[in-house]
Amino acid sequence: MASHKSAEKRIRQIAKRTAINRARVSRVRTFVKKVETAIANGDKAAAQDAFQLAQPELHRAITKGVLHKNTVSRKLSRLAARINAL
């Protein structure tokens, strides 16, 4: 357990940041899942619409430091390829 005031504050700050970051990752996963569901249903138009909404969320995750830029690039590339294959 923390024995300094600064260590206790750090624990509070980490807990707050963790909650925010988890919410951001969850939001990204939700948007990606919507795209994947549309692809699974074979609905190209819905998949493209969902993809257009997912892109800014994934890019926002980069700027917030939740996901690495290459990870997002890879995810978007693979989703786009799957949509184009429909």
Secondary structure, 3 states (H helix, E strand, C coil): CCCCHHHHHHHHHHHHHHHHHHHHHHHHHHHHHHHHHHHHHCCHHHHHHHHHHHHHHHHHHHHCCCCCHHHHHHHHHHHHHHHHHC
